[in-house]
Amino acid sequence: MIRTGIALGLASTLAFSVASQAASPAASAASAPSGPSAAGPTAAGAKPKPAAWLGVAIADVPQAQVPPPYAPATSEGPVRIQQVFRGTSADQAGLKEGDYILSVNKTDLHGRKTLLDTIHSKTIGDVVELRVGRDGKAFSQKMALSPRPEDMRSITQMLVGGPAPALDGKYYSGEAGSLAQNKGKVVLVDFWATWCGPCRMTLPSLDALYKKYHAKGLEVIGVSAESLSELQTFQTTAKLGYPLFNDVGHITTNQYQAYAFPTLAIIDKQGNIQRIEVGAHPMADIEKWILEYL
């Protein structure tokens, strides 16, 4: 099993409540599983109030797993940063993946709810003070809240230009190794589901491109968070030739913010994400994107 860090719970993007959301208009060709959604509806004709955003994905930390230097903690525990989005307040303030958020505005966290409720009550430009734990030490960090992206495509595009998050789970058909082991190759990661019509339309194109360019340095990895039995049953009929990866616990899907299917991520030979595309696309377009980096 390939692991990155410690799985402390599903990552949750700040300033989003957990609900079911359809794909955004910009990704109308995609199928959207349950994932973060924006706040509730606004009155007809009313302009929605811009939402404040901290710019991190987080996971709850049970009290028993809180490192001793950060005790005492509430029974629900603090939260741990799973990802910092580039260009956001959190990024500018120097927060890092793996940091613990212990309190907000001098109030100890009772799980993520304390933090989310505080952020939801603020507006863009408001300053919050976090107590952060890192490397066994705690420190205070003030920051002004930034605007929140208004759709899933905006969030995923924040990953472009940065290092590709590692895969977390296991291969169930074929084997491509970790992304770090694939540096020197162009890697196309496809986030998909067996129930997703646009995904099934895309699979033959990916299989054909894998056969055409694998010997020239292309790796294709299909990532799905469905049950292993469902995926194996589908593969019995589909017989896809490229490696297939089971995203155990949805951790990889959350790291890539792939909340609409299919989502294609193209990773260059240095291991950086160069393109993210949501929805079904013609094989000629996908081939063109691959050849830009191959």
Phi, psi and omega in degrees: 000133178270129184232147170230112181071201181246129179283107183252010183136165181291136178294142180228125183282131182297148179074010171244139170266151183281120180201184179262134182227138175282164179297150180289160179305326181291344181236045186294342180279354185263160171256136185249123173280181177294144182187192181298150175223163179285175179294173187298177185292155176254163180297150181303129178083348181279142179276123181296142179287128179303136184266140176281151185213136178275324175096032177225159167254140188230164174222141176293150178237113177302149183305322182295340182258004178286125179302141183310322182299340184258003177283156002281154178232158176292166183299330178280338177085170176280194174236158180243136181284123178268331183201142175245124182277133185297140176084358181269175178303318181298319179294314182294331180276355177087014175295150185229154172302132182099345176296150173258133172262114187266325181206162175227129183050044176067017175251121179300143181285135170253068187074188185294337186301320180300316182291313181298316180299320180294313181297318181298332183277355184256173175233171182302132179096342176297145181260132174240155178244121179254145169259119189244138175253131179207131177053039176081002179237151179246143179212160179265143180220119175265148178202150175270136182286140182260169176294151177264136174301144187265357176209167185297323181300320180299319181294311182297325181293341176295339181281340185295131180098346180257171179295142180288129175301145180293156176282143181229106184154219180206151175283141175240352174210120185075181182204126178239355182076188180283164177296326178299325179286348182259010175298139188101349176242161168267129182244128173252117179256124181249116175268121190211176176213150182294332182275356187270114180302308178302328177296311182297328176293329184277332186305313180299324178295317179295321179296318180294318180292324177298314180294326184284323189241000182301317181292344180262005174111018177260134171241135176242132180230120176269125184243125177221144181260012178289173180296150182299322181295320178296318182292318179294322178297317179297317182294332178302324179269317185290322180051049178291141186272342182269161183297142180238137191235132178266114181279083182298122178080009178064016186292314180294318178302318178292321180299323180270359181053039183271077183264000173233138183248147347284153170238124180253129176242125178256122184248130184279182186291344177267359179089017180255144177286125181251340182203140171229126181234134181251135177102175179280139181224152177300149180301324181297323179292315180297319179298318179298318180295320181296315186293342177297335186240350184284000000 
